[in-house]
Amino acid sequence: MTREERLAILGPVTVAAIHARVAEAPEPSDDVVDALRRIMTNPGGQIPAAPSAPAPRAA
């Protein structure tokens, strides 16, 4: 969704209120930034390794 689409849906008063609220928030600590960076670069976590061979089927 583009900025213009959000503005059309929410309206300028709501967008201004959101911007004001965000401006009140404190800056995140370095620990928080590092944790979020890890999450955002690999959101699904580690990918499990595939088994090397399928398990034998029971008879």
URHU-V867126 format. One line per field, one symbol per residue. phi: phi as a letter, one per 30 degrees, with the letter a starting at -180 (. if undefined). A space follows every 50 residues. Layout:
phi=???
This chain:
phi=.dedddddddjddddddddddddddddddddddddddddddbddiddddd ddbdddddd
